[in-house]
């Protein structure tokens, strides 16, 4: 699905200059700066065009301090961490994505601001517009993950000696593209989360949605 975004024909994003300073809207006129080759590799123009309008303004710094890193760099760092499964602190600064701490803070801030859910919806819209969603059938599966720090959506994992964990419930279409994902404790069976995961499928701009799956 990400490959679809990289090749989707969208208007080119505004050129990015060497300055990494905010405010964000002013950054739209600036270049990413040195090392932009790695940044553009992880966040190509097509993906950046889609994401840029949705990125919230960074928090103010009334006492001053270092300028905010360009959000395209930060996003590239986040994608790098997610792709390779590294701890945040192990993000190589030589890549030009900033520090792992900076990327981690942005990841959680954008999560709280709803960026990732909005982006997921936009990805589905693009896939639907390109005719890449196959609503003829769907499959649901779950994956348990350790959660040693606990939290609201955790439970004793019966397959991991009763340790605390969470479970991701993923619904995909007939071609394997993700349609919805929900989170529960690791002790919740997939069958108990079926309806909730189906309900999490939002309609896309073609007007199709979970009603098509059930139809």
HELIX and SHEET records of a PDB file:
HELIX    1   1 UNK A    2  UNK A    7  1                                   6    
HELIX    2   2 UNK A   24  UNK A   27  1                                   4    
HELIX    3   3 UNK A   36  UNK A   42  1                                   7    
HELIX    4   4 UNK A   45  UNK A   52  1                                   8    
HELIX    5   5 UNK A   71  UNK A   84  1                                  14    
HELIX    6   6 UNK A   88  UNK A   90  5                                   3    
HELIX    7   7 UNK A   93  UNK A   95  5                                   3    
HELIX    8   8 UNK A  100  UNK A  112  1                                  13    
HELIX    9   9 UNK A  115  UNK A  129  1                                  15    
HELIX   10  10 UNK A  190  UNK A  193  5                                   4    
HELIX   11  11 UNK A  194  UNK A  199  1                                   6    
HELIX   12  12 UNK A  210  UNK A  214  1                                   5    
SHEET    1   A 3 UNK A 138  UNK A 146  0                                        
SHEET    2   A 3 UNK A 164  UNK A 173 -1                                        
SHEET    3   A 3 UNK A 155  UNK A 156 -1                                        
SHEET    1   B 3 UNK A 138  UNK A 146  0                                        
SHEET    2   B 3 UNK A 164  UNK A 173 -1                                        
SHEET    3   B 3 UNK A 178  UNK A 185 -1                                        
END                                                                             
